[in-house]
């Protein structure tokens, strides 16, 4: 099958959607498909047999495109749409694998090209927009309707989790295949940090760790306040945060200082994805304080795979995946979250048993092999209904 993958973000970068696209490309390559990838001007090249990468022209002055809705992303999407039109004029594709908002582009062009599309759905776009631009809350119902249009018209829909699948199933009956996010700790060429965190930071005692963006929606204030309260009862503990921009790190260093936690809270900044497993292995507890997100944070699957005990907020973004058997779920308030945190640190032997059960769950449900099987299932269905039934693309 000849597939055009449209990826509306910098590719490749070591973050959510780009990582998910990379895994899908690997699976399509192993299937033997011929794949063209159309993506933004930023990112590192990736190489798989049968996969060719094409980028949009660099929009003037646009760089460091962030995740989520933004003016920079809007400009890049205009360029992406124009590049998509050009590719469809020149080439014949059996299917477009459209990631996130590029599904709208594939939907608009379908009447002129007859090329069906798969909607690779990382999140509900209407929810993302309303959460970022709260002034649009009164238009939530209209935005939800608009967001449902590509779901209804796609040949198949591939949400990343069961909650999204449940949300779209009524609009795409019989056409939903979940592409579960996976653990990234089995990435090839894994390396270890040159020295232990305790040695490099000059610390002793327990280590709690957070890995991810330093955004308000990730609950970083809850994390820091809860740690400060937990520290009153567990004074030899340290908190290490991996990720975040320089600006965010500077802000949260000041925030931690309000509670007198400067010497116990350590910001390491960005670290290579291939090193994260070695960092996580040095932690006693991994913490996911997320309070608001369009889907389950991808880090959660790597957390579980590490076999380190996990503490997470007891919210749908977590409890649609986690159960008390494999993680500690606590209410998203400082008092209860810090109480659960202290409980884990005081009973690390029992917590490690829970961590081992979490690892078994991740290996069973959220491995690359699981994702590859889902990709094969969806594309086997498309093989039966798509290949050989298409006429050459119409003039655009």
Secondary structure, DSSP 8 states (H G I E B T S, - for coil): -EEEEEE-S-SS-SSHHHHHHHHHHHHHHHHT-EEEEEE-S-S-----TTEEEEE----TT--S--SSS-HHHHHHHHHHHHHHHHHHHH---SEEEEETTHHHHHHHHHHHH--EEEEEESS-HHHHHHHH-GGGGGGHHHHHHHHHHHHHH-SEEEESSHHHHHHHTTTSTT-B--------TT-TT----SS-HHHHHT--S-EEEEES---GGGTHHHHHHHHHHHHTT-TT-EEEEE---HHHHHHHHHHHHTTT-TTTEEEEE---GGGHHHHHTT-SEEEE-----SS--THHHHHHHTTSEEEEESSHHHHTT--TTTSEEE-SSHHHHHHHHHHHHHTHHHHHHHHHHHHHHHHHHSSHHHHHHHHHHHHHHHHHHTTT--------
